[in-house]
Amino acid sequence: MNGIVIIGAGESGTRAAFALREAGYCGSVTLIGAEPHLPYERPPLSKTVNGAVQMKLICAADALEAAGIAYLKGLSASKLDTGAGTVGLSDGRVLHYEKLLLATGARPRRLTCPGAAHAFGFRTHADAEAIFSRVAPGSNVAIIGAGLIGMELAAVLRRKGVAVSVIEAAPRPLGRAVPARFAERLHTRHAAEGVRFYLDRGVAAISDDGVILTDGSLVHADLVVSAIGVLPDIALAEAAGLATGNGILTDTCLRTSAPNVFAAGDCAAVAEPSGGHVRYESWRNARTQAETAARNMTGAAETFRALPWFWSDQYDLGLQVAGLPQPAHQIVLRSVAEGELEFYLDDGRLVAAAGLGIGNGLARDIKLAEMLIAANISPEPATLSDPGVNLKTLLKSARAA
C-alpha cells in the first residue's frame, strides 16, 4: 500500500491528517503544503499583536512527527493521474497513493482592470506582512470589496490610525452573507469610526495615486488592497478530469468522481440530499469536512452533515451566524443586554440564527440556537422573542419532547 496523500496544508488538510491517525489509520500519511511555513490558521492574520502579524500554528513540528505525518512544505502538486494513482510535485517527485484528499482551498479572485497588479491580496501570511509593513498612522488605504474580509481589515486599520476607504460594487456592504439588519449596523459603526464608503461603484483602474472609479472619480490611496472574494482552487482537479463546478464535486461522503479521491474544505462542493451541490467557506466547515473525509478514507461511510457557522470580529462587535438565513424566512428578533439575536423560521421550523453584540457576549446563545436547530423544533415566535425565556430551558423541553 502507498498510503494516503493530502494536497493542501491549510485547516482542512492538516486536520484531516491528524484525524486519520485518530481513526486508527496506520499507513503512511503525506501532507503537501505550498507555503514555506508550518500549517497555520488564517483568521488571526488580520489581528496584529504589538504591530506584528500573528501566525497561529495549527500544529507544531513535533506534533507532526509524533503522529507520523510526513509534511512536505513549499511544494505544490503539478499533476494528478487518477488512473495511475500518482501525484506529480513541483520539485519533480512523483508520489503514489492508496487514497488521496484534495484540500486545495480557495484562491483570491483577481481584479482585471488596468493597474490591477498594484493591488495587494489578503489571503496568506506573506500577504498580511506585506500590507501591515507598509501602513502607518496617517497613511491612506483603499480596500476594494466590502465583504467580511474587507470590513474586518478596515476595522483593524482604523484602530491603527490609518485612513480607510472601502469601495464596493454592490449598493451596501456585507450583502452576501450577513443578515440585513446586522450588515446595516456594522456599516453604521464603520462610518462612525471614519471609514469612507464608495458604494454601487466599480473600479475602472488602479494608478499610482489610488483607485479610479467607473464614475471617473479618484479615491486617493497610498496602498490598495483587493478583497473581492475567493474562488475554489480546482485547477488540479479539472486537469485530472474530475467533475467540477463551483468547486470539486463530491457525493455526500466527500468522494469525488475519481476512485479513491476525496475533497474537503473550501475547494469542495458537496452533494445535497435535495439535489445540487453546496460549497461552504468557513473555518468550522473546513475542520468538520476534514474529519468526515478522514474517517471515510479509512473505511467509514459517513454522510457529511453540519450546520454552517461563521463569525466576524469588527471593532468591539462580534457577529455570529449559524445556518443559512434566507430572505423568505420569518425573522424573530430578540433583544438582550449583550446585543441582538435573530431567529429564522421556515414553515415554523427553526433553521438559522444570528447575533451581533459586544465581543463574544452572544456566543452561548448562538451555541444553544445551534442545538435547537439540530433538535428540529418549531417554537412559537413569541417564545423566541422573549428574553425572559431561557434558551437552555427551551432546549431541555425540546429534548424531553
Secondary structure, 3 states (H helix, E strand, C coil): CCCEEEECCCHHHHHHHHHHHHCCCCCCEEEEECCCCCCECCHHHHCCECCECCCCECCCHHHHHHCCEEEEECCCEEEEECCCCEEEECCCCEEECCEEEECCCEEECCCCCCCHHHCECCCCHHHHHHHHCCCCCCCEEEEECCCHHHHHHHHHHHHCCCEEEEEECCCCCCCCCCCHHHHHHHHHHHHHCCCEEEECCCEEEEECCEEEECCCCEEECCEEEECCCEEECCHHHHHCCCCECCCEEECCCCECCCCCEEECHHHEEEECCCCCEECCCCHHHHHHHHHHHHHHHCCCCCCCCCCCEEEEEECCEEEEEEECCCCCCEEEEEEECCEEEEEEEECCEEEEEEEEEECCCCHHHHHHHHHHHHCCCCCCHHHHHCCCCCHHHHHHHHHHC
